[in-house]
Amino acid sequence: MLQDFTAINNLYLCLDQGGQASRAMVFDNQGQLVAQAWAPLEAHQPNDDRVEYPAEELLASIRRAIEKVLDTLGERRRNISAVGLATQRSNIACWDRQTGEALTPILGWQDRRAHQWLQRLKPQTDIIHRRTGLFLNSHCGASKLRWCLDNIVEVKQAADEGRLAFGPMASFIIHRLLDERPLLTDPVNASRTQLLNIRSRNWDPELLKLFGLPAQALPTVVPNLHTFGNLTIGDVSIPLRLLNGDQSTAIYAYGAVQPDTAYVNIGTGAFVSRPSGMARIFSSYLLTSLVLQKENKDCDYVLEGTVNSAASALKWLAHQEGIENIFEQLSGWLQQTDQPPIFLNGIGGLGSPWWIADFNSRFYGQGGKQEKAVAVAESIIFLLNINLEKMHHLSSPPEQIQITGGLAQIDGLCQRLADLSCLPVYRPRETEATARGIVFLLADYPEHWPETDIGIWFTPQPNAALQARYTEWKTLMQTEVTAINKQSRLLSKASLLAAGYDTQRD
């Protein structure tokens, strides 16, 4: 069990490495924010299917955020008893295990450079799903790791010489930041490589063989709550006791997860999670996601729906249309626009429930910049709602939705989600949920976990026009998806034949 760190003066350092910034936030053991700092981080996108971060810039942004927050604390920094780190789950890194030098950029979860290579594994889709809870797709790390091994000379050379370490970005970060230079990872970040067996919670030999990846290059998997090593910054040294994913941690922001609640976190992407406790519920459309393994080996699971592009879709539109301050203007536009066009949002590829890497995003209907911005915003809500509907088929509908994340601050989005889902939506006052989830876990699940201020409830209202647009959107999406899947089956069969498979037998 974790040591008891609930002394009244104890503080917790929570690190949230996100898609647009690295944040360092310090909380007390009542979940009250004491200090915070952040350092911006910009993803590089050489083309539409590549998203990467310079590894040294990413590490430097984390260090800058930590140094800033410790400076703010002054002498109180000595009261920090533990640190936790949450990262983007499907980001991967390749590095030299002897020197710690990065051999490639960090490849982001939205990176799809290996999606064509994955086509050859389509016959194994069901096996992969049963072993991992995930669907074969290029957002997961395995195909990215294989791409690096096949295409980066330094990675191949390091593998041949026994110097290669690769796997979740979280492992690279702690290898470089902690004094002990550990080669460890947690099961949540490991699971998003699509190489972890969700039952054994360890690397799966058959999956490694399937993807052609060397087991010896991967870090050792330990529980999320574990003593990973010590973080020394200046004159303080703090034990890292939690490693997890950002979306997985966010659901704990306001205490123990509730089975009657659907948790939505909406930022660069958008995610909806329905807790299933220690039960693994499998779906033909949704992810079965491990969100926490404790030191006693108990695990928490959720059914998860993913929207690959939320804030990133709005940024895409702002770039396409030359819109300045789109996020500041969106709230007013949602109030003013009655008849936006419909947007089929596949920016970054379609996530659940369709899992299509390449999708031609486009508008149906007419409108200017304002109307298009509203259409993109509504597409995010439509994608979340169709995932909620898929969840309803597997368990009883939730009684409410809790929404967090940067875009949750926009009232019009929250109200549309309530109207469309016919469920009350609760938005806490503090919508940056990941760091607060970290401190709840570090503080050993306090029974009393108060909010500083009570949040806002959005009550469902009749909205026939929104429902009509959603119905039309579903019809258009299904038509597109059916056509894509038909074409994909033909191409897959052709590629299998070219590779020497007997498609009648195999």
C-alpha positions as a printed NumPy array, in Angstrom:
array([[  0.   ,   0.   ,   0.   ],
       [  1.017,   3.592,  -0.516],
       [  2.422,   5.435,   2.457],
       [ -0.068,   7.743,   4.178],
       [  0.57 ,  11.269,   2.89 ],
       [ -2.423,  13.03 ,   4.433],
       [ -0.642,  15.306,   6.874],
       [ -2.275,  18.718,   6.913],
       [  0.709,  20.519,   5.365],
       [  1.391,  17.98 ,   2.611],
       [  1.24 ,  19.18 ,  -0.977],
       [  1.12 ,  17.26 ,  -4.255],
       [  2.758,  18.186,  -7.552],
       [  0.579,  17.207, -10.507],
       [  2.083,  17.191, -14.   ],
       [ -0.223,  17.166, -17.021],
       [  1.596,  16.832, -20.317],
       [ -1.039,  17.773, -22.918],
       [ -1.253,  18.46 , -26.615],
       [ -0.872,  22.227, -26.34 ],
       [  1.019,  22.732, -23.079],
       [  2.771,  21.105, -20.163],
       [  1.145,  22.063, -16.853],
       [  2.437,  21.833, -13.314],
       [ -0.147,  22.306, -10.571],
       [  0.245,  21.991,  -6.809],
       [ -2.711,  20.976,  -4.628],
       [ -3.206,  20.337,  -0.947],
       [ -4.766,  17.144,   0.367],
       [ -8.247,  18.686,   0.202],
       [ -7.941,  19.217,  -3.53 ],
       [ -7.437,  22.975,  -3.225],
       [ -5.187,  24.527,  -5.863],
       [ -2.133,  26.157,  -4.256],
       [ -0.031,  27.134,  -7.292],
       [  0.143,  26.481, -11.01 ],
       [  2.314,  27.145, -14.029],
       [  2.396,  26.065, -17.624],
       [  4.671,  26.103, -20.648],
       [  3.291,  26.101, -24.202],
       [  4.032,  23.294, -26.637],
       [  3.303,  23.25 , -30.346],
       [  2.791,  20.081, -32.371],
       [  4.486,  19.92 , -35.761],
       [  2.371,  18.645, -38.667],
       [  4.569,  18.063, -41.711],
       [  1.488,  16.745, -43.546],
       [ -2.091,  15.714, -42.852],
       [ -1.318,  12.335, -41.311],
       [  1.717,  13.301, -39.22 ],
       [  1.679,  14.871, -35.764],
       [  4.932,  15.059, -33.826],
       [  6.729,  16.953, -31.089],
       [ 10.486,  17.557, -30.871],
       [ 11.415,  15.38 , -27.916],
       [ 13.792,  17.848, -26.267],
       [ 11.265,  20.682, -26.585],
       [  8.616,  18.547, -24.915],
       [ 10.928,  17.67 , -22.021],
       [ 11.995,  21.304, -21.687],
       [  8.369,  22.439, -21.474],
       [  7.767,  20.045, -18.558],
       [ 10.883,  21.258, -16.762],
       [  9.96 ,  24.919, -17.286],
       [  6.483,  24.355, -15.853],
       [  7.919,  22.573, -12.805],
       [ 10.545,  25.244, -12.172],
       [  7.965,  28.025, -12.433],
       [  5.558,  26.428,  -9.979],
       [  8.32 ,  25.634,  -7.478],
       [  9.537,  29.24 ,  -7.663],
       [  5.993,  30.396,  -6.936],
       [  5.81 ,  28.16 ,  -3.861],
       [  9.066,  29.367,  -2.322],
       [  9.809,  27.515,   0.922],
       [  6.504,  25.656,   0.725],
       [  7.986,  23.555,  -2.071],
       [  9.567,  21.462,   0.684],
       [  6.083,  20.329,   1.727],
       [  5.514,  18.504,  -1.569],
       [  5.299,  14.842,  -0.614],
       [  4.591,  13.201,  -3.984],
       [  4.347,  13.887,  -7.684],
       [  2.076,  12.363, -10.314],
       [  2.334,  12.525, -14.105],
       [ -0.436,  12.119, -16.666],
       [  0.304,  12.121, -20.391],
       [ -1.319,  11.715, -23.788],
       [ -1.81 ,   7.965, -23.837],
       [ -1.053,   6.964, -27.437],
       [  2.016,   9.159, -27.944],
       [  5.16 ,   7.085, -28.479],
       [  8.901,   7.631, -28.204],
       [ 12.067,   5.825, -29.292],
       [ 15.287,   6.454, -27.385],
       [ 18.734,   5.116, -26.536],
       [ 18.461,   3.246, -23.238],
       [ 22.148,   3.922, -22.485],
       [ 22.287,   7.67 , -23.124],
       [ 18.604,   8.646, -22.91 ],
       [ 18.901,  10.41 , -26.279],
       [ 15.696,  10.54 , -28.31 ],
       [ 16.084,   8.749, -31.644],
       [ 12.911,  10.193, -33.195],
       [ 10.455,  12.964, -32.464],
       [  7.579,  12.094, -30.156],
       [  4.827,  10.775, -32.431],
       [  1.447,  12.121, -31.278],
       [ -1.72 ,  10.101, -30.815],
       [ -3.267,  11.829, -33.845],
       [ -0.385,  10.661, -36.054],
       [ -1.614,   8.183, -38.692],
       [  1.497,   7.723, -40.823],
       [  1.342,   3.924, -40.63 ],
       [ -2.328,   3.394, -41.447],
       [ -1.603,   1.876, -44.865],
       [  0.797,  -0.647, -43.34 ],
       [ -1.941,  -1.724, -40.908],
       [ -4.171,  -2.962, -43.725],
       [ -2.236,  -6.238, -43.805],
       [ -3.353,  -6.968, -40.22 ],
       [ -7.071,  -6.604, -40.896],
       [ -7.628, -10.38 , -40.787],
       [ -6.383, -10.224, -37.178],
       [ -8.766,  -7.455, -36.067],
       [-10.894,  -9.677, -33.827],
       [ -7.873, -11.243, -32.136],
       [ -6.394,  -7.819, -31.443],
       [ -9.687,  -6.564, -30.036],
       [-10.134,  -9.546, -27.706],
       [ -6.601,  -9.235, -26.357],
       [ -6.409,  -5.444, -25.995],
       [ -9.96 ,  -4.084, -25.829],
       [ -8.958,  -1.801, -28.729],
       [ -9.654,  -1.798, -32.44 ],
       [ -6.949,  -1.995, -35.058],
       [ -6.097,   1.624, -35.825],
       [ -3.115,   3.833, -36.463],
       [ -3.731,   6.108, -33.467],
       [ -2.441,   3.327, -31.207],
       [  1.3  ,   3.083, -30.765],
       [  2.178,  -0.306, -32.273],
       [  2.049,   0.723, -35.924],
       [  3.994,   3.903, -35.138],
       [  6.708,   1.884, -33.385],
       [  6.884,  -0.461, -36.364],
       [  7.126,   2.513, -38.725],
       [ 10.06 ,   3.91 , -36.751],
       [ 11.83 ,   0.547, -36.775],
       [ 11.327,   0.242, -40.526],
       [ 12.125,   3.833, -41.516],
       [ 14.519,   5.445, -39.018],
       [ 18.118,   4.275, -39.392],
       [ 19.032,   5.255, -35.83 ],
       [ 16.178,   3.172, -34.414],
       [ 17.115,   0.087, -36.429],
       [ 20.788,   0.453, -35.467],
       [ 19.949,   0.847, -31.774],
       [ 17.755,  -2.267, -31.966],
       [ 20.533,  -4.284, -33.611],
       [ 22.993,  -3.166, -30.909],
       [ 20.621,  -3.788, -27.994],
       [ 20.415,  -0.081, -27.116],
       [ 16.825,   0.591, -28.188],
       [ 14.104,   1.561, -25.764],
       [ 10.692,   2.405, -27.13 ],
       [  7.09 ,   2.544, -26.037],
       [  4.736,   5.052, -24.421],
       [  5.913,   8.655, -24.286],
       [  5.343,   8.525, -20.513],
       [  8.201,   6.01 , -20.204],
       [ 10.597,   8.281, -22.067],
       [  9.644,  11.241, -19.875],
       [ 10.298,   9.465, -16.586],
       [ 13.493,   7.902, -17.954],
       [ 14.801,  11.401, -18.609],
       [ 13.336,  13.252, -15.619],
       [ 13.869,  10.844, -12.727],
       [ 17.194,  10.356, -10.967],
       [ 17.072,   6.566, -11.301],
       [ 16.53 ,   6.656, -15.097],
       [ 13.911,   3.88 , -14.85 ],
       [ 12.695,   1.826, -17.8  ],
       [  9.138,   1.472, -16.543],
       [  5.63 ,   2.174, -17.726],
       [  2.119,   1.909, -16.334],
       [ -0.577,  -0.38 , -17.807],
       [ -2.817,   2.472, -19.003],
       [ -0.214,   4.127, -21.217],
       [  1.116,   0.679, -22.172],
       [ -2.361,  -0.423, -23.246],
       [ -2.506,   2.328, -25.858],
       [  0.41 ,   0.815, -27.722],
       [ -2.017,  -2.015, -28.647],
       [  0.599,  -4.466, -27.405],
       [ -0.673,  -4.985, -23.847],
       [ -2.91 ,  -7.908, -22.979],
       [ -5.781,  -6.31 , -21.058],
       [ -6.266,  -9.442, -18.946],
       [ -2.673, -10.146, -17.914],
       [ -1.805,  -6.42 , -17.983],
       [  1.541,  -7.253, -19.509],
       [  3.072,  -7.259, -22.979],
       [  1.457,  -9.896, -25.164],
       [  3.982, -12.151, -26.977],
       [  1.538, -12.931, -29.799],
       [  0.85 ,  -9.241, -30.451],
       [  4.561,  -8.439, -30.444],
       [  5.058, -11.198, -33.004],
       [  2.137,  -9.938, -35.066],
       [  3.555,  -6.408, -35.268],
       [  7.143,  -7.633, -35.566],
       [  8.414,  -5.711, -32.538],
       [ 11.206,  -6.707, -30.112],
       [ 10.013,  -7.319, -26.547],
       [ 13.405,  -6.391, -25.08 ],
       [ 12.993,  -2.766, -26.233],
       [  9.833,  -2.233, -24.179],
       [  9.772,  -0.937, -20.588],
       [  8.623,  -3.076, -17.668],
       [  4.92 ,  -2.677, -16.812],
       [  4.103,  -1.821, -13.177],
       [  0.859,  -0.548, -11.549],
       [ -0.183,   3.077, -12.021],
       [  0.346,   3.664,  -8.298],
       [  3.975,   2.719,  -7.768],
       [  7.258,   4.223,  -6.602],
       [  8.819,   5.054,  -9.979],
       [ 11.797,   7.087,  -8.746],
       [ 12.685,  10.577,  -7.586],
       [ 12.306,  13.893,  -9.384],
       [ 15.024,  16.339,  -8.364],
       [ 14.587,  19.97 ,  -9.294],
       [ 16.993,  22.401,  -7.659],
       [ 17.119,  21.68 ,  -3.94 ],
       [ 14.055,  19.42 ,  -3.693],
       [ 13.665,  15.732,  -4.492],
       [ 10.143,  14.321,  -4.757],
       [  9.037,  10.698,  -5.331],
       [  6.941,  10.055,  -8.434],
       [  4.127,   7.812,  -7.19 ],
       [  1.595,   7.94 , -10.035],
       [  1.867,   7.49 , -13.798],
       [ -1.306,   7.465, -15.879],
       [ -3.026,   8.789, -18.991],
       [ -4.692,  12.189, -19.138],
       [ -8.177,  10.965, -20.039],
       [ -7.978,   8.103, -17.548],
       [ -7.028,  10.406, -14.695],
       [ -9.602,  13.076, -15.526],
       [-12.554,  10.92 , -14.475],
       [-11.265,  10.971, -10.852],
       [-11.161,  14.768, -10.64 ],
       [-14.201,  15.017,  -8.389],
       [-13.857,  11.856,  -6.374],
       [-14.584,   8.179,  -6.853],
       [-16.169,   7.428, -10.23 ],
       [-19.926,   6.91 , -10.249],
       [-21.42 ,   4.088, -12.334],
       [-24.534,   6.152, -13.155],
       [-22.455,   8.948, -14.748],
       [-20.995,   9.311, -18.236],
       [-17.746,  11.292, -18.12 ],
       [-16.972,  13.585, -21.043],
       [-13.619,  15.325, -21.383],
       [-13.409,  17.662, -24.35 ],
       [-10.18 ,  19.335, -25.433],
       [ -7.939,  18.668, -28.444],
       [-10.011,  15.517, -28.879],
       [-13.14 ,  14.476, -27.003],
       [-13.707,  11.34 , -24.975],
       [-16.707,   9.806, -23.236],
       [-16.214,   7.147, -20.565],
       [-18.741,   4.949, -18.769],
       [-17.301,   3.229, -15.685],
       [-17.747,  -0.536, -15.417],
       [-15.821,  -1.079, -12.185],
       [-13.622,  -4.162, -12.285],
       [-15.671,  -5.667, -15.131],
       [-14.325,  -5.649, -18.687],
       [-17.269,  -5.007, -21.022],
       [-16.545,  -5.584, -24.704],
       [-18.294,  -3.779, -27.547],
       [-18.264,  -4.018, -31.324],
       [-17.841,  -0.24 , -31.545],
       [-16.305,   1.106, -28.327],
       [-13.029,   0.669, -26.507],
       [-12.668,  -1.411, -23.368],
       [-10.201,   0.765, -21.499],
       [ -8.178,   0.15 , -18.374],
       [ -8.057,   3.43 , -16.438],
       [ -6.273,   2.459, -13.221],
       [ -4.338,  -0.417, -11.666],
       [ -3.641,  -0.041,  -7.973],
       [ -0.712,  -1.522,  -6.081],
       [ -2.956,  -4.346,  -4.825],
       [ -3.627,  -5.242,  -8.508],
       [ -7.298,  -4.126,  -8.392],
       [ -8.275,  -2.411, -11.649],
       [-10.881,   0.054, -12.87 ],
       [-12.258,  -0.21 , -16.408],
       [-14.509,   1.916, -18.6  ],
       [-16.265,   1.698, -21.922],
       [-14.769,   4.538, -23.926],
       [-15.804,   6.451, -27.022],
       [-13.276,   8.661, -28.791],
       [-13.686,  11.732, -30.978],
       [-10.376,  12.324, -32.69 ],
       [-10.876,  15.998, -33.338],
       [-12.587,  18.574, -31.111],
       [-10.563,  21.736, -30.486],
       [ -8.22 ,  20.597, -33.254],
       [-11.161,  20.61 , -35.72 ],
       [-11.974,  24.195, -34.751],
       [ -8.315,  25.125, -35.198],
       [ -8.385,  23.468, -38.609],
       [-11.399,  25.573, -39.587],
       [ -9.796,  28.747, -38.25 ],
       [ -6.781,  28.07 , -40.443],
       [ -8.912,  27.201, -43.497],
       [-11.176,  30.231, -43.199],
       [ -8.788,  32.751, -41.656],
       [-10.84 ,  33.085, -38.454],
       [ -9.154,  34.917, -35.592],
       [ -9.988,  34.088, -31.971],
       [-12.401,  31.331, -32.945],
       [-12.721,  30.008, -29.395],
       [-13.577,  33.439, -28.001],
       [-16.182,  34.041, -30.707],
       [-17.765,  30.593, -30.695],
       [-19.951,  31.106, -27.622],
       [-21.743,  34.066, -29.199],
       [-22.039,  32.345, -32.566],
       [-23.709,  29.321, -30.959],
       [-26.372,  31.655, -29.557],
       [-26.884,  33.565, -32.795],
       [-26.912,  30.772, -35.413],
       [-30.186,  28.944, -36.016],
       [-29.484,  27.053, -39.24 ],
       [-25.852,  26.002, -39.573],
       [-24.779,  23.539, -42.25 ],
       [-23.845,  19.973, -41.286],
       [-20.199,  19.038, -40.949],
       [-18.886,  15.5  , -41.347],
       [-15.941,  15.685, -38.98 ],
       [-13.155,  13.265, -39.781],
       [-10.268,  15.63 , -39.049],
       [ -7.536,  13.314, -37.797],
       [ -9.555,  10.284, -38.884],
       [-12.782,   8.886, -37.47 ],
       [-12.634,   7.308, -34.044],
       [-15.473,   5.332, -32.497],
       [-17.858,   3.949, -33.515],
       [-16.433,   3.701, -37.074],
       [-12.616,   3.564, -36.826],
       [-11.657,   4.927, -40.225],
       [ -8.177,   6.438, -40.605],
       [ -8.857,   8.38 , -43.822],
       [-12.057,  10.376, -44.081],
       [-12.941,  13.288, -46.337],
       [-14.343,  15.909, -43.953],
       [-16.804,  18.316, -45.551],
       [-19.822,  20.546, -45.12 ],
       [-23.352,  19.88 , -46.336],
       [-25.289,  23.099, -46.747],
       [-24.32 ,  26.725, -47.067],
       [-22.925,  29.199, -44.597],
       [-20.213,  31.702, -43.86 ],
       [-17.427,  31.531, -41.28 ],
       [-19.799,  31.849, -38.348],
       [-22.163,  29.159, -39.555],
       [-19.305,  26.793, -40.38 ],
       [-17.808,  27.247, -36.92 ],
       [-21.143,  26.299, -35.349],
       [-21.39 ,  23.288, -37.668],
       [-17.948,  22.06 , -36.572],
       [-18.886,  22.568, -32.912],
       [-22.121,  20.632, -33.39 ],
       [-20.249,  17.803, -35.126],
       [-18.3  ,  17.256, -31.904],
       [-21.549,  16.951, -29.949],
       [-23.002,  14.637, -32.611],
       [-19.964,  12.347, -32.379],
       [-20.152,  12.265, -28.581],
       [-23.868,  11.511, -28.657],
       [-23.619,   8.621, -31.098],
       [-21.037,   7.067, -28.774],
       [-23.409,   7.543, -25.848],
       [-26.118,   5.777, -27.835],
       [-23.802,   2.82 , -28.466],
       [-23.101,   2.626, -24.733],
       [-26.819,   2.48 , -23.952],
       [-27.04 ,  -0.819, -25.83 ],
       [-24.582,  -2.439, -23.411],
       [-25.79 ,  -1.085, -20.083],
       [-28.548,   1.039, -18.641],
       [-28.423,   4.688, -19.751],
       [-26.56 ,   6.993, -17.35 ],
       [-28.489,   9.387, -15.163],
       [-26.243,  12.344, -15.942],
       [-23.155,  13.51 , -17.807],
       [-20.161,  15.24 , -16.209],
       [-18.209,  17.398, -18.644],
       [-14.679,  18.747, -18.251],
       [-11.873,  19.999, -20.492],
       [-11.116,  23.303, -22.181],
       [-14.108,  23.352, -24.555],
       [-16.467,  22.524, -21.68 ],
       [-16.308,  26.196, -20.732],
       [-18.536,  27.039, -23.71 ],
       [-22.142,  27.053, -22.474],
       [-23.628,  26.454, -25.924],
       [-21.772,  23.165, -26.317],
       [-22.863,  21.933, -22.886],
       [-26.496,  22.863, -23.537],
       [-26.529,  21.157, -26.937],
       [-25.103,  17.997, -25.384],
       [-27.869,  18.059, -22.767],
       [-30.569,  18.715, -25.381],
       [-29.358,  15.993, -27.729],
       [-28.669,  13.312, -25.122],
       [-31.785,  14.177, -23.058],
       [-29.551,  13.962, -19.977],
       [-28.615,  16.66 , -17.457],
       [-25.032,  17.812, -17.945],
       [-22.952,  18.907, -14.951],
       [-19.961,  21.193, -15.484],
       [-17.709,  21.734, -12.472],
       [-16.34 ,  25.227, -11.866],
       [-12.849,  23.924, -12.544],
       [-12.883,  22.151, -15.893],
       [ -9.182,  21.26 , -16.061],
       [ -9.777,  17.807, -14.631],
       [ -6.566,  15.839, -15.191],
       [ -4.431,  17.452, -12.483],
       [ -7.22 ,  17.286,  -9.93 ],
       [ -7.655,  13.6  , -10.724],
       [ -3.943,  13.082, -10.098],
       [ -4.103,  14.594,  -6.624],
       [ -7.194,  12.563,  -5.699],
       [ -5.285,   9.366,  -6.505],
       [ -2.083,  10.53 ,  -4.814],
       [ -4.027,  11.461,  -1.665],
       [ -5.304,   7.855,  -1.489],
       [ -8.939,   8.443,  -2.494],
       [-10.194,  10.774,   0.269],
       [-13.838,  10.092,   1.128],
       [-14.482,  13.813,   1.474],
       [-13.375,  15.506,  -1.739],
       [-15.127,  18.884,  -1.883],
       [-15.397,  21.203,  -4.844],
       [-14.282,  24.75 ,  -4.138],
       [-17.463,  26.051,  -5.799],
       [-20.459,  24.135,  -7.03 ],
       [-20.63 ,  23.93 , -10.803],
       [-23.458,  24.471, -13.272],
       [-26.183,  22.068, -14.404],
       [-27.484,  22.209, -17.974],
       [-31.014,  20.823, -18.085],
       [-32.228,  19.191, -21.33 ],
       [-34.537,  21.414, -23.365],
       [-36.669,  20.553, -26.415],
       [-34.628,  21.335, -29.521],
       [-36.325,  19.946, -32.61 ],
       [-33.975,  21.707, -35.038],
       [-30.884,  20.241, -33.386],
       [-32.434,  16.771, -33.331],
       [-33.282,  17.113, -37.048],
       [-29.716,  18.097, -37.907],
       [-28.424,  15.163, -35.864],
       [-30.712,  12.751, -37.703],
       [-29.541,  14.108, -41.064],
       [-25.918,  13.949, -39.915],
       [-26.298,  10.269, -38.944],
       [-27.781,   9.437, -42.35 ],
       [-24.98 ,  11.22 , -44.197],
       [-22.327,   9.62 , -42.032],
       [-23.714,   6.131, -42.505],
       [-23.817,   6.581, -46.277],
       [-20.198,   7.741, -46.312],
       [-18.994,   5.025, -43.964],
       [-20.744,   2.27 , -45.932],
       [-19.078,   3.421, -49.148],
       [-15.649,   3.671, -47.488],
       [-15.939,   0.234, -45.907],
       [-16.929,  -1.325, -49.23 ],
       [-13.951,   0.249, -50.951],
       [-11.687,  -0.745, -48.066],
       [-12.746,  -4.391, -48.317],
       [-11.913,  -4.434, -52.022],
       [ -8.513,  -2.819, -51.465],
       [ -7.775,  -5.084, -48.51 ],
       [ -8.542,  -8.177, -50.546],
       [ -6.32 ,  -6.922, -53.353],
       [ -3.437,  -6.176, -50.967],
       [ -3.758,  -9.574, -49.305],
       [ -3.651, -11.287, -52.689],
       [ -0.604,  -9.255, -53.621],
       [  1.045, -10.35 , -50.368],
       [  0.419, -13.987, -51.202],
       [ -2.598, -14.718, -48.999],
       [ -5.289, -17.092, -50.187],
       [ -8.33 , -14.956, -49.307],
       [-10.692, -17.879, -49.742],
       [ -8.79 , -19.919, -47.159],
       [ -7.257, -17.263, -44.849]])
